[in-house]
Amino acid sequence: MVEEYSPSRFSIVKGVQKMPKMMTAHRSPWTKADLRDLKAHSKARTPVSKIAKAMKRTEGAVRQKAKTIGIDIGHRR
């Protein structure tokens, strides 16, 4: 016996609450303190991987922001 598809059978039950969306760290805005730290790391010639871990951002985000504000970063030793 094959059951037929019935839209009412698969309808969403009213009154069921959805789970709240979890806050993630992506796309967090750059604060003045973040920019100050980024400039200090650039002057200290800190590797990008260490800067990214310290700031809890990706290496790409750190490199992109440094390029946007016009500072050199990613020094090779």
C-alpha positions as CSV (number, residue, x, y, z in Angstrom):
1,M,0.0,0.0,0.0
2,V,1.5,3.3,-1.1
3,E,0.6,6.5,0.7
4,E,-0.2,9.5,-1.4
5,Y,1.3,12.9,-0.8
6,S,-1.0,15.2,1.1
7,P,-0.1,18.9,1.7
8,S,-2.0,19.0,5.0
9,R,0.0,16.0,6.3
10,F,3.2,18.0,6.0
11,S,2.0,21.4,7.0
12,I,3.8,23.4,9.7
13,V,2.1,23.3,13.1
14,K,1.1,26.7,14.4
15,G,2.4,27.7,17.8
16,V,5.8,26.0,17.5
17,Q,8.5,28.4,18.3
18,K,11.6,28.6,16.2
19,M,15.0,28.4,17.8
20,P,16.8,31.8,18.1
21,K,19.6,32.4,15.7
22,M,23.0,32.0,17.3
23,M,25.3,35.0,17.3
24,T,28.5,34.4,15.4
25,A,31.8,36.3,15.3
26,H,31.8,36.9,11.6
27,R,31.4,40.4,10.3
28,S,32.0,42.0,13.6
29,P,32.8,45.7,13.1
30,W,36.3,47.0,13.5
31,T,36.6,49.3,16.6
32,K,39.1,52.0,17.1
33,A,40.9,49.8,19.6
34,D,41.2,47.0,16.9
35,L,42.7,49.4,14.4
36,R,45.1,50.7,17.0
37,D,46.2,47.2,17.8
38,L,46.5,46.3,14.1
39,K,48.8,49.3,13.6
40,A,50.9,48.4,16.6
41,H,51.3,44.8,15.3
42,S,52.4,46.2,12.0
43,K,55.1,48.3,13.6
44,A,56.2,45.4,15.6
45,R,56.4,43.3,12.5
46,T,54.2,40.5,14.0
47,P,53.3,37.7,11.6
48,V,49.7,37.8,10.3
49,S,48.9,34.4,11.8
50,K,49.7,35.6,15.3
51,I,47.8,38.9,14.7
52,A,44.7,36.9,13.5
53,K,44.7,34.7,16.6
54,A,45.2,37.6,19.0
55,M,42.3,39.6,17.4
56,K,40.1,36.5,16.9
57,R,39.7,37.2,13.2
58,T,40.8,35.4,10.1
59,E,44.1,36.0,8.4
60,G,42.2,37.2,5.3
61,A,40.2,39.7,7.3
62,V,43.3,41.1,8.9
63,R,45.1,41.4,5.6
64,Q,42.1,43.1,3.9
65,K,41.7,45.6,6.7
66,A,45.4,46.5,6.6
67,K,45.2,47.0,2.9
68,T,42.1,49.2,3.3
69,I,43.6,51.5,5.9
70,G,46.9,51.5,4.0
71,I,49.4,49.9,6.3
72,D,52.0,47.2,5.5
73,I,51.5,43.8,7.0
74,G,52.5,40.2,6.5
75,H,56.2,40.8,6.8
76,R,58.5,38.1,5.7
77,R,61.5,37.3,7.7
